[in-house]
Amino acid sequence: MRIPGKRVRRLRWIHSDRFAVAVEVEMVIPPDDPSEPRLESETDALLRDDVQEHAQRGDVESLKRRGRVYEVEVVA
């Protein structure tokens, strides 16, 4: 179900122990509470179930299709 309101593009960051991924997503500013943009449930599920899972597994190629990928550098 789509939330009514103005649609804007924003960056959301997904983190794992090895990667950070900047994903541009569509968010909604609802007319009844314009204090901050909100994610629709489908977008939230995509970030949580798809991008987060690929980051946990280290699937860099899949992550690159979703956004900018940064790998954590381990300094010994």
C-alpha positions in Angstrom: 0.0 0.0 0.0 1.4 3.4 -1.0 1.5 6.2 1.5 0.1 9.4 0.2 2.4 12.4 0.1 5.4 14.0 -1.6 8.0 11.5 -2.8 11.7 12.3 -2.2 15.0 10.5 -2.8 17.3 9.9 0.1 20.4 7.8 1.0 20.0 5.0 3.5 23.0 3.3 4.9 23.1 -0.5 5.5 25.9 -1.9 7.6 27.5 -5.3 8.2 30.7 -6.2 10.0 32.6 -5.9 6.7 30.6 -3.5 4.5 28.6 -0.3 4.4 26.3 0.3 1.5 24.7 3.7 0.5 21.4 2.9 -1.2 19.3 5.7 -2.7 15.6 5.0 -1.9 12.3 6.7 -2.4 10.8 8.1 0.8 7.4 9.7 1.5 6.7 13.0 3.3 3.1 12.4 4.6 0.8 15.5 4.5 -0.5 14.8 8.0 3.0 14.7 9.6 5.7 16.4 7.4 8.3 16.3 10.2 10.5 13.8 8.4 10.3 11.4 5.4 9.2 7.9 5.9 10.0 4.6 4.2 7.2 2.6 2.8 7.0 -1.0 4.1 8.1 -2.5 0.8 11.2 -0.3 0.7 12.0 -1.1 4.3 11.7 -4.9 3.6 14.0 -4.6 0.5 16.7 -2.9 2.6 16.3 -5.3 5.5 15.8 -8.6 3.7 17.7 -8.1 0.5 20.5 -5.6 1.0 21.3 -6.4 4.6 21.4 -10.1 3.8 23.8 -9.6 0.9 26.0 -7.4 3.1 26.1 -10.1 5.7 27.1 -12.8 3.1 29.7 -10.5 1.5 28.0 -10.6 -2.0 29.7 -7.5 -3.3 28.4 -7.8 -6.9 24.8 -7.8 -5.7 25.5 -4.9 -3.4 27.0 -2.9 -6.2 23.7 -3.2 -8.2 21.9 -1.6 -5.2 24.3 1.3 -4.3 27.8 2.4 -3.4 29.7 -0.2 -1.5 32.4 0.5 1.1 34.5 -2.2 2.6 35.8 -1.9 6.2 39.6 -1.9 6.3 40.9 -4.0 9.2 44.1 -2.5 10.6 46.2 -4.9 12.7 
